[in-house]
Amino acid sequence: MSLPSTNQEEVFQAEHLDLNLWKQMFKLIWVHKKKLLTAFVFSIFGAVGDISFPLLNRYAIDTFIGKKDLTNLVGFSILYVFMVIFFAFMIYLFIHICGQIEMDLAYDLRRRMMNKLQTLDFSYYDVTSSGWILSRATSDIARISEIFSWALVDTLWGVVMLVSIFIILTIINFQMLLWILIIVPILIAVTRFFQKRILKNWRDVRFQNSQITAGFSEGILGAKTTKTMSLEELHYSQFTNLTNLMGKKSKRASYLSAFYGPFISLIASISLGLILADGGHQVLQGAMSIGTMMLFVNYAQQFFQPMRQIAGLISELQMAQASSERVLSLLNREEKVVDSSEVVEKYGTILEPKPENYEPLYGDIEFRNVGFYYNPNEIILDNFNLTVRKGQSVALVGETGSGKSTLANLICRFYEPTSGQILIDGKDYKERSLGWLHSNLGYVLQSPHLFSGTIAENIRFGKLDASMDEVIAVAKLVHAHEFIMNQDNGYESEVGEGGSKLSTGQKQLISFARALINNPALIVLDEATASIDTQTEQYIQDAIDILLQDRTSIVVAHRLSTIVKSDIICVIDKGVIIEQGTHQELLDLKGQYYNLYTNQFNQEKENHLLKKSMV
């Protein structure tokens, strides 16, 4: 037994830096080009200031100590102090602007991710747990913004220093420069050796981090189930195993990265030793001044410092690539339910709608030779046909897995047919926008979800500009007003996370009010009375009798007693309508519906008598 999971994490195979991925990331980063260019300027000035100190030190040693000439000591001291202040100021500006880039990049990536999550269709959420998404939105984006905000400018700083040092040392003494250059091929070979191994290990770490985040999410959402089934010890041990495994993989990745940096330093120290030996020999022979030798020593250290930074950067880029792969996999995911460019031009998008162009929805619906599957090997609907006229109430009944909820989801365009058409008011519903359809739709789920906030705010989610009078009026229609007023703060009472402060029946009444406040032309109830008590069910049924007048409604029914007044009842079996008619007509047939209804009626009667005898 293991912690629940709804999907498997994507597997990424690139063994080296993925240039296509980095191109995509650079496009995202380049949005902040003004600040990046400013940081580049500060970086260049900082590098120039950094390079100037060995030259100043060489002059001081050879002039003030070697020649004992103090003529320019005052002017030199003023220049040196100025350079120190200038260098410190450049570092301050550099850190300040890079910090801003880090925050802006994190904000921008999270905004893009939230935008994408709003437009992704149901199929993505069917196979992706909230833990995976949270991991990408938090730790992955934090790592990306941290590395990229500093890596680019750090690299430029290092490149400017390397090029400048190479030019200066070439002019002064090319022979001494060779002691530095012979180490470079070794550094490249070592980098290539470690690159593949570091990337693989950091991918493993990010994968484990997602599992831990998913475990947290499942543990929080399923806390009541865990406690009622005494699963605390099991879940705790499983979670401990996950964290231990991530600890081991993190240590392994850190060991490689930690070994990589010092190994580069060791190679650089060998080069520095060769410079000291050769330079000291030349000083003793009078071929080189002490100031020049110190210049080479300082520049060798400065040369290998950016080399070590770049070596460290390679390790960080492996981490960044592992995180970038995961973030871009979400940002690049294509929506399966999208409006055409012509529809977007007229009606706008979900996030930027053009409601002034929305036509009214009257309520005629037609399934015309509709086919649908989630998996090509498991056909749910095949050549399905059904016509619903404006104002009719159509109930869909059948065994679990017969296709009832699929039909409801197709009507709402949460999914689209794989073949055939769904027409609304005689027009393929793909010719109008998702926003148009959903603005005319009232939808109630079997398991109601409320957002953190007040009761009034949750009802207003169905119509954001609704007045308090409208909120109260619709609450009265669904018989929610009485229990709301019994709350401590009435309509301003907090519902808790997910509506935890309310009963299931109370949450369902609020979700029903939320669906109806916008006066929708089309109502879809997906087993909306399956999880509530009989008294609350009667309240909802009373409201349905009033509110479904002159509205088209699709009711996926669990309790058949709630649909006896429906205009049409369709009995679905394996995606096919096997019986169709009114409640009485289907009872007279004495077929599948008759058996379902009588069995359920007798079961409810037995349950009622049992409860009565226990009182």
C-alpha positions as CSV (number, residue, x, y, z in Angstrom):
1,M,0.0,0.0,0.0
2,S,1.4,3.4,-0.9
3,L,0.5,7.1,-0.8
4,P,-2.1,7.8,-3.5
5,S,-0.9,9.3,-6.8
6,T,-2.9,10.3,-9.9
7,N,-0.1,10.4,-12.3
8,Q,3.5,9.6,-13.1
9,E,6.0,12.4,-13.3
10,E,7.4,13.2,-16.8
11,V,10.7,11.6,-17.6
12,F,13.3,13.9,-19.2
13,Q,16.2,12.3,-21.1
14,A,18.6,15.1,-22.1
15,E,22.1,14.2,-20.7
16,H,23.6,17.7,-21.4
17,L,22.4,21.2,-21.5
18,D,19.4,21.3,-23.7
19,L,19.8,24.3,-26.1
20,N,16.2,24.4,-27.1
21,L,15.1,24.5,-23.5
22,W,17.5,27.3,-22.8
23,K,16.3,29.3,-25.8
24,Q,12.7,29.1,-24.4
25,M,14.0,30.1,-21.0
26,F,15.9,33.0,-22.4
27,K,12.8,34.3,-24.1
28,L,11.0,34.3,-20.8
29,I,13.9,36.0,-19.1
30,W,14.3,38.5,-21.9
31,V,10.9,40.0,-21.0
32,H,12.9,41.8,-18.3
33,K,15.6,43.0,-20.7
34,K,15.8,46.6,-19.3
35,K,16.8,45.4,-15.9
36,L,19.0,42.7,-17.4
37,L,20.9,45.2,-19.6
38,T,21.3,47.5,-16.6
39,A,22.7,44.6,-14.6
40,F,25.0,43.8,-17.5
41,V,26.4,47.3,-17.5
42,F,27.0,47.2,-13.7
43,S,28.6,43.8,-14.2
44,I,31.0,45.1,-16.9
45,F,32.0,48.1,-14.8
46,G,32.4,45.8,-11.8
47,A,34.7,43.5,-13.7
48,V,36.8,46.4,-15.0
49,G,37.2,47.7,-11.4
50,D,38.1,44.2,-10.3
51,I,40.8,43.9,-13.0
52,S,42.3,47.3,-12.2
53,F,43.5,46.4,-8.7
54,P,46.4,44.1,-9.7
55,L,47.6,46.8,-12.1
56,L,47.5,49.3,-9.3
57,N,49.3,46.9,-6.9
58,R,52.0,46.3,-9.5
59,Y,52.7,50.0,-9.9
60,A,52.8,50.4,-6.1
61,I,55.2,47.5,-5.5
62,D,57.6,48.5,-8.4
63,T,57.5,52.3,-7.7
64,F,57.1,52.8,-4.0
65,I,58.9,49.7,-2.8
66,G,61.2,48.7,-5.7
67,K,62.4,52.2,-6.7
68,K,61.5,53.9,-3.4
69,D,60.0,56.7,-5.4
70,L,57.2,58.3,-3.3
71,T,56.6,61.3,-5.6
72,N,53.0,60.2,-6.7
73,L,52.0,58.5,-3.4
74,V,49.3,61.0,-2.5
75,G,47.7,61.0,-6.0
76,F,48.0,57.2,-6.1
77,S,46.3,56.9,-2.7
78,I,43.4,59.1,-3.8
79,L,43.0,57.0,-7.0
80,Y,43.1,53.8,-5.0
81,V,40.4,55.0,-2.6
82,F,38.3,56.1,-5.5
83,M,38.6,52.7,-7.2
84,V,37.6,51.0,-3.9
85,I,34.5,53.2,-3.5
86,F,33.7,52.8,-7.2
87,F,34.0,49.0,-7.0
88,A,31.9,48.8,-3.8
89,F,29.2,51.0,-5.4
90,M,29.1,48.8,-8.6
91,I,28.7,45.6,-6.4
92,Y,25.8,47.3,-4.5
93,L,24.0,48.3,-7.7
94,F,24.7,44.8,-9.1
95,I,23.2,43.0,-6.1
96,H,20.3,45.4,-6.0
97,I,19.3,45.0,-9.6
98,C,19.8,41.2,-9.6
99,G,17.6,40.9,-6.6
100,Q,14.8,42.8,-8.4
101,I,15.3,40.5,-11.5
102,E,14.9,37.5,-9.2
103,M,11.6,38.7,-7.8
104,D,10.3,39.9,-11.1
105,L,11.1,36.6,-12.8
106,A,9.5,34.5,-10.1
107,Y,6.4,36.7,-10.3
108,D,6.2,36.5,-14.1
109,L,6.7,32.7,-14.2
110,R,4.0,32.1,-11.5
111,R,1.7,34.5,-13.3
112,R,2.2,32.6,-16.6
113,M,1.7,29.3,-14.8
114,M,-1.6,30.5,-13.2
115,N,-2.7,31.8,-16.6
116,K,-2.0,28.4,-18.1
117,L,-3.8,26.5,-15.3
118,Q,-6.9,28.6,-15.9
119,T,-7.1,27.6,-19.5
120,L,-6.1,23.9,-19.3
121,D,-8.9,21.5,-19.8
122,F,-10.2,18.8,-17.5
123,S,-8.1,16.1,-19.0
124,Y,-4.9,17.7,-17.5
125,Y,-6.4,17.7,-14.0
126,D,-7.6,14.1,-14.5
127,V,-4.0,12.8,-14.6
128,T,-2.1,15.5,-12.6
129,S,-2.2,15.8,-8.9
130,S,-2.1,19.1,-7.1
131,G,1.2,18.1,-5.5
132,W,3.0,18.1,-8.9
133,I,1.5,21.5,-9.7
134,L,2.4,23.0,-6.4
135,S,6.0,21.7,-6.6
136,R,6.4,23.5,-10.0
137,A,4.8,26.7,-8.8
138,T,6.9,27.0,-5.6
139,S,10.3,25.3,-5.4
140,D,10.9,24.8,-9.1
141,I,10.2,28.5,-10.0
142,A,12.1,29.7,-6.9
143,R,15.2,27.8,-8.1
144,I,14.8,29.0,-11.6
145,S,14.5,32.7,-10.7
146,E,17.3,32.5,-8.2
147,I,19.8,30.9,-10.6
148,F,18.8,32.8,-13.8
149,S,18.7,36.2,-12.1
150,W,22.4,35.8,-11.0
151,A,23.8,33.4,-13.5
152,L,23.7,35.5,-16.6
153,V,25.3,38.6,-15.1
154,D,27.8,36.5,-13.2
155,T,28.8,34.8,-16.4
156,L,29.2,38.2,-18.2
157,W,31.3,39.4,-15.2
158,G,33.5,36.3,-15.6
159,V,33.8,36.5,-19.3
160,V,34.9,40.2,-19.2
161,M,37.5,39.3,-16.6
162,L,38.8,36.3,-18.5
163,V,39.1,38.2,-21.8
164,S,40.7,41.3,-20.2
165,I,43.2,39.2,-18.2
166,F,44.1,37.2,-21.3
167,I,44.8,40.4,-23.3
168,I,46.8,42.0,-20.5
169,L,49.0,39.0,-19.8
170,T,49.5,38.3,-23.5
171,I,51.0,41.8,-23.8
172,I,53.1,41.6,-20.6
173,N,54.5,38.0,-20.8
174,F,52.9,35.4,-23.0
175,Q,55.3,32.6,-21.8
176,M,53.9,33.0,-18.2
177,L,50.3,33.0,-19.6
178,L,50.9,29.4,-21.0
179,W,51.0,28.1,-17.4
180,I,47.4,29.2,-17.1
181,L,46.3,28.1,-20.6
182,I,47.5,24.5,-20.3
183,I,45.0,23.9,-17.5
184,V,42.0,25.0,-19.5
185,P,41.6,21.7,-21.6
186,I,41.7,19.7,-18.3
187,L,39.0,21.9,-16.8
188,I,36.8,21.3,-19.9
189,A,37.3,17.6,-19.7
190,V,36.4,17.5,-16.0
191,T,33.3,19.7,-16.6
192,R,32.0,17.3,-19.3
193,F,32.6,14.3,-17.0
194,F,30.6,15.8,-14.1
195,Q,27.9,17.5,-16.2
196,K,25.9,14.4,-17.1
197,R,26.1,12.9,-13.6
198,I,25.1,16.2,-11.8
199,L,22.0,16.7,-14.1
200,K,20.8,13.1,-13.5
201,N,21.0,13.5,-9.8
202,W,19.3,16.8,-9.6
203,R,16.5,15.5,-11.8
204,D,16.0,12.7,-9.2
205,V,15.9,15.3,-6.4
206,R,13.2,17.4,-8.2
207,F,11.2,14.2,-8.8
208,Q,11.4,13.3,-5.1
209,N,10.5,16.9,-4.1
210,S,7.3,16.6,-6.2
211,Q,6.4,13.4,-4.5
212,I,6.8,14.9,-1.1
213,T,4.7,18.0,-2.1
214,A,2.0,15.6,-3.4
215,G,2.2,13.7,-0.1
216,F,1.7,16.9,1.8
217,S,-1.3,17.8,-0.4
218,E,-2.9,14.4,-0.1
219,G,-2.3,14.3,3.7
220,I,-3.9,17.7,4.2
221,L,-6.9,17.0,1.9
222,G,-7.5,13.5,3.3
223,A,-6.8,14.3,7.0
224,K,-10.3,13.3,8.1
225,T,-10.2,10.0,6.2
226,T,-6.7,9.3,7.6
227,K,-7.9,9.8,11.2
228,T,-11.2,7.9,10.9
229,M,-9.4,4.9,9.3
230,S,-6.4,5.1,11.7
231,L,-3.9,5.4,8.9
232,E,-1.7,8.0,10.6
233,E,1.2,5.5,11.3
234,L,1.0,4.2,7.7
235,H,1.1,7.6,6.1
236,Y,3.7,8.9,8.4
237,S,6.0,6.0,7.7
238,Q,5.5,6.3,3.9
239,F,6.1,10.0,4.1
240,T,9.2,9.4,6.2
241,N,10.5,7.0,3.5
242,L,9.9,9.7,0.8
243,T,11.8,12.3,2.8
244,N,14.7,9.9,3.6
245,L,14.9,9.0,-0.1
246,M,15.0,12.6,-1.1
247,G,17.7,13.2,1.6
248,K,19.9,10.5,0.1
249,K,19.4,11.7,-3.5
250,S,20.1,15.4,-2.4
251,K,23.3,14.3,-0.6
252,R,24.4,12.4,-3.6
253,A,23.8,15.4,-5.9
254,S,25.5,17.7,-3.4
255,Y,28.5,15.4,-3.1
256,L,29.0,15.6,-6.8
257,S,28.6,19.4,-6.9
258,A,30.8,19.8,-3.8
259,F,33.5,17.6,-5.2
260,Y,33.4,19.4,-8.6
261,G,34.2,22.9,-7.3
262,P,37.2,21.9,-5.1
263,F,38.6,19.7,-7.9
264,I,38.6,22.7,-10.2
265,S,40.3,24.7,-7.4
266,L,43.0,22.0,-7.1
267,I,43.7,22.2,-10.8
268,A,43.9,26.0,-10.5
269,S,46.3,25.7,-7.6
270,I,48.7,23.6,-9.7
271,S,48.7,26.3,-12.3
272,L,49.3,28.9,-9.6
273,G,52.2,26.9,-8.3
274,L,53.8,26.7,-11.7
275,I,53.5,30.5,-12.1
276,L,55.2,31.1,-8.7
277,A,58.0,28.7,-9.6
278,D,58.7,30.2,-13.1
279,G,58.0,33.8,-12.0
280,G,60.2,33.5,-8.9
281,H,63.0,32.1,-11.1
282,Q,62.7,35.1,-13.5
283,V,62.7,37.5,-10.6
284,L,66.0,36.1,-9.3
285,Q,67.5,36.4,-12.7
286,G,66.3,40.0,-13.0
287,A,64.1,39.2,-16.0
288,M,60.9,40.2,-14.2
289,S,60.1,42.6,-11.4
290,I,58.5,41.5,-8.2
291,G,55.4,43.7,-9.0
292,T,55.0,41.9,-12.4
293,M,55.2,38.5,-10.8
294,M,52.6,39.5,-8.2
295,L,50.5,40.8,-11.1
296,F,50.6,37.3,-12.6
297,V,49.8,35.7,-9.3
298,N,46.9,38.0,-8.7
299,Y,45.6,37.6,-12.3
300,A,46.0,33.8,-12.1
301,Q,43.8,33.8,-9.0
302,Q,41.4,36.1,-10.7
303,F,41.5,34.1,-13.9
304,F,40.6,30.9,-12.1
305,Q,38.0,32.6,-9.9
306,P,35.6,33.1,-12.8
307,M,36.6,29.7,-14.0
308,R,35.5,28.3,-10.7
309,Q,32.4,30.4,-10.8
310,I,31.6,29.1,-14.3
311,A,32.3,25.6,-13.0
312,G,29.9,26.2,-10.2
313,L,27.5,27.7,-12.7
314,I,27.5,24.5,-14.6
315,S,26.3,22.7,-11.5
316,E,23.6,25.3,-10.9
317,L,22.5,25.2,-14.5
318,Q,22.0,21.4,-14.2
319,M,19.7,22.2,-11.3
320,A,18.0,25.0,-13.3
321,Q,17.5,22.7,-16.3
322,A,15.9,20.0,-14.1
323,S,13.5,22.6,-12.8
324,S,13.0,24.4,-16.1
325,E,12.1,21.1,-17.8
326,R,9.3,20.6,-15.3
327,V,8.0,24.2,-15.5
328,L,8.1,24.4,-19.3
329,S,6.4,21.0,-19.6
330,L,3.4,22.7,-18.0
331,L,3.7,26.1,-19.8
332,N,4.1,24.3,-23.1
333,R,1.2,21.9,-22.6
334,E,-1.4,22.4,-25.3
335,E,-5.0,22.8,-24.3
336,K,-7.3,20.2,-25.9
337,V,-10.4,22.3,-25.6
338,V,-9.7,25.6,-27.4
339,D,-11.6,28.2,-29.4
340,S,-10.7,28.9,-33.0
341,S,-9.0,32.2,-33.9
342,E,-12.2,33.4,-35.5
343,V,-14.2,32.7,-32.3
344,V,-11.5,34.4,-30.2
345,E,-11.6,37.4,-32.4
346,K,-15.3,37.8,-31.9
347,Y,-15.9,36.6,-28.4
348,G,-12.5,37.0,-26.8
349,T,-10.8,34.5,-24.5
350,I,-11.7,33.0,-21.0
351,L,-9.3,35.6,-19.4
352,E,-10.1,38.5,-21.8
353,P,-13.8,38.0,-22.8
354,K,-15.9,40.2,-25.0
355,P,-19.3,39.8,-23.3
356,E,-20.8,42.5,-25.4
357,N,-20.7,40.1,-28.4
358,Y,-22.4,37.2,-26.5
359,E,-25.7,36.1,-28.0
360,P,-28.5,34.9,-25.7
361,L,-28.7,31.1,-25.2
362,Y,-32.2,29.7,-25.6
363,G,-31.6,26.1,-24.7
364,D,-32.1,23.8,-27.7
365,I,-29.5,21.0,-27.5
366,E,-28.7,18.3,-30.0
367,F,-26.2,15.4,-29.9
368,R,-25.6,14.5,-33.5
369,N,-23.7,11.2,-34.1
370,V,-21.4,12.0,-31.1
371,G,-18.5,9.8,-30.4
372,F,-16.1,10.1,-27.4
373,Y,-13.3,8.3,-25.6
374,Y,-10.7,9.1,-23.0
375,N,-8.6,6.2,-24.3
376,P,-8.9,5.1,-27.9
377,N,-9.2,1.5,-26.8
378,E,-12.2,2.2,-24.5
379,I,-15.0,3.9,-26.4
380,I,-17.4,5.7,-24.1
381,L,-19.9,7.0,-26.7
382,D,-20.4,5.8,-30.3
383,N,-22.8,7.5,-32.7
384,F,-24.8,9.0,-29.8
385,N,-27.9,11.0,-30.7
386,L,-30.2,13.0,-28.5
387,T,-32.4,16.1,-28.9
388,V,-33.4,18.4,-26.1
389,R,-35.8,21.2,-26.6
390,K,-35.7,24.6,-24.8
391,G,-37.1,24.4,-21.3
392,Q,-37.1,20.6,-21.2
393,S,-35.7,18.7,-18.2
394,V,-33.8,15.7,-19.2
395,A,-32.6,13.1,-16.7
396,L,-29.8,10.6,-17.4
397,V,-29.8,7.4,-15.4
398,G,-27.9,4.2,-15.6
399,E,-25.2,2.1,-13.9
400,T,-21.9,3.5,-12.9
401,G,-19.6,3.9,-16.0
402,S,-22.5,4.0,-18.4
403,G,-21.5,7.4,-19.7
404,K,-24.0,9.7,-17.9
405,S,-21.4,12.1,-16.4
406,T,-19.5,12.1,-19.7
407,L,-22.6,13.4,-21.5
408,A,-22.9,16.2,-18.9
409,N,-19.2,17.1,-19.3
410,L,-19.6,17.2,-23.1
411,I,-22.6,19.5,-22.8
412,C,-20.5,21.8,-20.6
413,R,-17.6,21.5,-23.1
414,F,-15.3,20.4,-20.4
415,Y,-14.4,17.9,-23.1
416,E,-15.2,17.9,-26.8
417,P,-16.6,15.0,-28.9
418,T,-13.9,13.0,-30.7
419,S,-16.5,12.7,-33.5
420,G,-19.8,14.1,-34.4
421,Q,-21.3,17.4,-33.2
422,I,-23.1,19.0,-30.3
423,L,-25.4,21.8,-31.3
424,I,-26.8,24.5,-29.1
425,D,-29.6,26.5,-30.6
426,G,-29.0,24.9,-33.9
427,K,-25.3,25.8,-34.1
428,D,-22.2,23.8,-33.4
429,Y,-21.1,25.0,-29.9
430,K,-17.5,25.2,-31.1
431,E,-18.6,28.2,-33.2
432,R,-19.1,30.1,-30.0
433,S,-16.7,30.6,-27.2
434,L,-16.2,28.7,-23.9
435,G,-16.8,31.9,-22.1
436,W,-20.2,32.4,-23.9
437,L,-21.3,28.9,-22.9
438,H,-20.1,29.0,-19.3
439,S,-21.6,32.4,-18.7
440,N,-25.0,30.9,-19.6
441,L,-24.4,27.7,-17.6
442,G,-25.3,26.7,-14.0
443,Y,-23.4,23.6,-12.9
444,V,-23.7,21.7,-9.6
445,L,-21.3,18.8,-8.7
446,Q,-22.0,15.8,-6.5
447,S,-19.2,16.9,-4.2
448,P,-19.6,20.7,-3.7
449,H,-16.5,22.8,-3.4
450,L,-16.6,26.2,-1.6
451,F,-13.7,28.7,-1.7
452,S,-12.3,30.2,1.5
453,G,-14.3,33.3,2.3
454,T,-17.8,34.2,3.4
455,I,-21.1,32.6,2.4
456,A,-22.0,35.7,0.5
457,E,-18.7,35.7,-1.4
458,N,-19.2,32.1,-2.4
459,I,-22.7,32.7,-3.7
460,R,-21.4,35.8,-5.6
461,F,-18.9,33.7,-7.5
462,G,-21.8,32.8,-9.8
463,K,-22.3,36.5,-10.5
464,L,-19.5,38.8,-9.3
465,D,-21.5,42.0,-9.4
466,A,-24.6,40.6,-7.6
467,S,-26.1,42.8,-5.0
468,M,-26.8,41.6,-1.5
469,D,-30.5,41.5,-2.2
470,E,-29.9,39.1,-5.1
471,V,-27.7,36.9,-2.9
472,I,-30.4,36.7,-0.3
473,A,-33.2,36.2,-2.8
474,V,-31.5,33.2,-4.5
475,A,-30.6,31.7,-1.0
476,K,-34.2,31.8,-0.1
477,L,-35.2,30.1,-3.3
478,V,-33.0,27.1,-2.5
479,H,-34.0,27.1,1.2
480,A,-30.5,28.1,2.4
481,H,-31.5,31.4,4.0
482,E,-32.7,29.9,7.2
483,F,-29.5,28.0,8.0
484,I,-27.3,30.9,6.9
485,M,-29.1,33.3,9.3
486,N,-28.4,30.8,12.1
487,Q,-24.7,31.2,11.5
488,D,-22.8,33.6,13.9
489,N,-22.4,36.3,11.2
490,G,-25.1,35.3,8.8
491,Y,-24.1,35.8,5.2
492,E,-20.7,37.1,6.3
493,S,-19.8,33.9,8.1
494,E,-16.6,32.2,7.0
495,V,-17.1,28.8,5.4
496,G,-13.6,27.6,6.1
497,E,-11.2,25.9,3.7
498,G,-13.2,24.0,1.2
499,G,-16.4,24.8,3.2
500,S,-15.1,22.7,6.2
501,K,-17.3,24.7,8.7
502,L,-20.5,23.6,7.0
503,S,-22.2,20.3,6.5
504,T,-22.3,18.6,3.1
505,G,-26.0,19.5,2.7
506,Q,-25.3,23.1,3.5
507,K,-22.4,23.3,1.1
508,Q,-24.6,21.9,-1.6
509,L,-27.4,24.4,-1.0
510,I,-24.8,27.2,-1.3
511,S,-23.3,25.7,-4.5
512,F,-26.9,25.5,-5.9
513,A,-27.5,29.1,-5.1
514,R,-24.2,30.0,-6.7
515,A,-25.2,28.2,-9.9
516,L,-28.6,29.9,-10.1
517,I,-27.7,33.5,-9.2
518,N,-26.7,34.3,-12.7
519,N,-30.1,33.1,-14.0
520,P,-28.6,30.6,-16.4
521,A,-30.4,29.3,-19.4
522,L,-28.9,25.9,-19.1
523,I,-28.5,24.0,-15.8
524,V,-26.5,20.8,-15.4
525,L,-26.8,18.8,-12.1
526,D,-24.3,16.0,-11.9
527,E,-25.7,13.7,-9.2
528,A,-26.2,16.9,-7.1
529,T,-28.5,15.1,-4.6
530,A,-26.4,12.0,-4.1
531,S,-24.4,13.1,-1.0
532,I,-27.1,14.9,1.0
533,D,-29.7,14.0,3.6
534,T,-33.3,13.4,2.7
535,Q,-34.5,16.7,4.3
536,T,-32.0,18.8,2.3
537,E,-32.8,16.9,-0.8
538,Q,-36.4,17.9,-0.4
539,Y,-35.3,21.6,-0.1
540,I,-33.3,21.3,-3.3
541,Q,-36.1,19.4,-5.1
542,D,-38.6,22.1,-4.2
543,A,-36.2,24.8,-5.6
544,I,-35.7,22.7,-8.7
545,D,-39.4,22.6,-9.4
546,I,-39.5,26.4,-9.4
547,L,-36.2,27.3,-10.9
548,L,-36.2,24.8,-13.8
549,Q,-39.3,26.3,-15.3
550,D,-38.5,27.6,-18.8
551,R,-34.9,26.5,-18.5
552,T,-33.2,23.6,-20.2
553,S,-31.7,21.2,-17.6
554,I,-29.6,18.1,-17.7
555,V,-29.8,16.0,-14.6
556,V,-27.5,13.1,-13.9
557,A,-29.5,11.2,-11.3
558,H,-28.5,8.9,-8.6
559,R,-31.7,9.0,-6.6
560,L,-34.4,8.3,-9.1
561,S,-37.1,9.8,-6.8
562,T,-35.7,13.2,-7.6
563,I,-36.3,12.9,-11.4
564,V,-39.9,11.7,-11.6
565,K,-41.1,15.1,-12.9
566,S,-38.4,15.2,-15.7
567,D,-39.8,15.7,-19.2
568,I,-37.5,13.0,-20.6
569,I,-35.7,10.2,-18.8
570,C,-32.9,8.5,-20.7
571,V,-31.6,5.2,-19.5
572,I,-27.9,4.9,-20.6
573,D,-26.0,1.7,-20.9
574,K,-22.5,1.6,-22.3
575,G,-23.0,5.0,-24.0
576,V,-26.3,4.0,-25.6
577,I,-29.8,5.1,-24.8
578,I,-31.7,1.8,-24.2
579,E,-34.9,3.4,-22.9
580,Q,-36.4,6.9,-23.2
581,G,-39.6,8.5,-22.0
582,T,-41.4,10.0,-19.0
583,H,-41.3,8.4,-15.5
584,Q,-44.7,6.8,-16.0
585,E,-44.0,5.6,-19.5
586,L,-40.8,3.9,-18.4
587,L,-42.5,2.3,-15.5
588,D,-45.1,0.9,-17.8
589,L,-42.4,-0.6,-20.0
590,K,-41.3,-2.7,-17.0
591,G,-37.7,-2.7,-18.4
592,Q,-34.4,-1.5,-17.0
593,Y,-35.7,1.7,-15.5
594,Y,-38.6,-0.1,-13.8
595,N,-36.1,-2.5,-12.2
596,L,-33.7,0.3,-11.1
597,Y,-36.6,2.4,-9.7
598,T,-38.4,-0.4,-7.8
599,N,-35.1,-1.7,-6.4
600,Q,-34.1,1.7,-5.1
601,F,-37.5,2.5,-3.8
602,N,-37.6,-0.7,-1.8
603,Q,-34.1,-0.1,-0.5
604,E,-35.0,3.4,0.7
605,K,-38.2,2.1,2.3
606,E,-36.2,-0.6,4.2
607,N,-33.7,2.0,5.3
608,H,-36.4,4.3,6.5
609,L,-38.1,1.5,8.5
610,L,-34.8,0.5,10.0
611,K,-34.0,4.0,11.2
612,K,-37.5,4.3,12.6
613,S,-37.2,1.1,14.5
614,M,-33.9,2.2,16.0
615,V,-35.4,5.4,17.4
